[in-house]
Amino acid sequence: MFFTTKAEYGVRLLIEIGRQGQDQPVSLKVIADTENLPLAYLERIVALLKRAGLVQSTRGAHGGYVLARKPTDIRMDEVVLALEGSLAPMECFVDDRADDGRVLCSHHDDSGRGCATKLLWTRVQVGVSNTLAQTSLAELIEFQSRQLPRAGERAAPGERTPAPA
């Protein structure tokens, strides 16, 4: 399954916001500098996250973004859906969750049966969806916090520093 940089950068953005805590807004500029990400692209990504109810913005001199919910309540399937629009493993799949959760093949000449590889791609989709649903933002924040300083902080001598993207 191929995810775009929207998903990658969006998750990194959420981790940095989450590391600051619920009451400490962090600016996109600080995150862009810390994570070596393009600020203009982060602005578009954060708009999608805000629309999905995952982050909130605050204005003013100390404004920025905070998580809209606790990190334990934010699951990665929700984040990826907000950023990517679907979790389908192939372009020919249609995610039909509104009806019965089946993943449908959109090939027009298959007499409605789906292509021969439908079983494989359905299993891939279910595996990825389950993994994302079972992973909370809190887990990723904890993992990251063990390795890196917070946004805007410098690493102490001997500590790891962020690798360029």
C-alpha positions, -999 to +999 in steps of 0.1 A: +000+000+000+014+034-010+007+064+012+017+099+001+037+125+019+004+139+032+001+109+055+037+108+064+040+145+072+005+146+088+015+119+113+048+136+120+029+169+125+004+153+150+032+136+169+050+170+174+017+187+184+010+159+208+044+160+224+037+196+234+007+187+255-030+197+253-024+232+268+007+242+249+000+253+213+029+247+188+034+268+157+037+252+123+069+271+118+085+254+148+074+220+135+085+227+100+120+237+113+122+208+137+111+182+113+127+198+082+093+199+064+079+225+040+058+250+059+034+257+030+027+220+027+021+217+065-004+245+062-025+224+037-021+193+058-031+209+091-063+222+073-073+186+066-066+176+102-086+205+115-115+197+092-114+161+106-116+173+142-081+161+150-065+195+158-076+229+170-060+263+163-053+292+186-045+327+176-022+353+190+014+357+199+015+323+215-009+307+191-005+275+172-021+241+172-031+216+199-048+182+196-086+183+196-087+151+216-064+131+239-036+112+220-050+079+233-083+087+215-067+094+181-062+063+159-041+062+129-068+049+106-088+080+112-057+102+105-048+084+073-084+086+061-085+123+068-053+129+048-055+103+020-093+099+016-092+061+015-073+030+026-078+011-007-046-009-016-051-005-053-065+023-075-091-002-089-106-008-055-136+011-042-140+013-004-177+007+000-179+009+038-213+028+038-231-004+029-215-036+042-178-030+044-169-049+013-140-038-009-152-039-045-132-042-076-140-015-101-130-034-132-159-031-157-153-063-176-153-088-148-191-096-148-193-084-112-170-110-098-139-089-092-105-097-106-084-128-097-063-109-072-092-095-052-087-119-023-050-109-019-057-071-020-087-075+003-064-092+028-038-065+024-064-038+029-078-055+061-043-060+075-033-024+070-067-011+083-064-032+114-029-021+121-038+016+117-069+012+139-048-005+166-022+022+167-029+053+187-012+086+185-002+082+221+019+052+212+037+071+185+043+101+208+058+078+234+080+061+209+092+094+195+097+110+229+122+083+238+143+092+209+141+130+202+137+163+220+105+183+217+099+208+189+121+238+193+144+221+218+180+211+210+192+176+217+215+172+246+251+160+238+249+123+229+212+124+222+197+116+188+187+144+165+161+144+138+173+130+105+165+151+074+133+140+056 
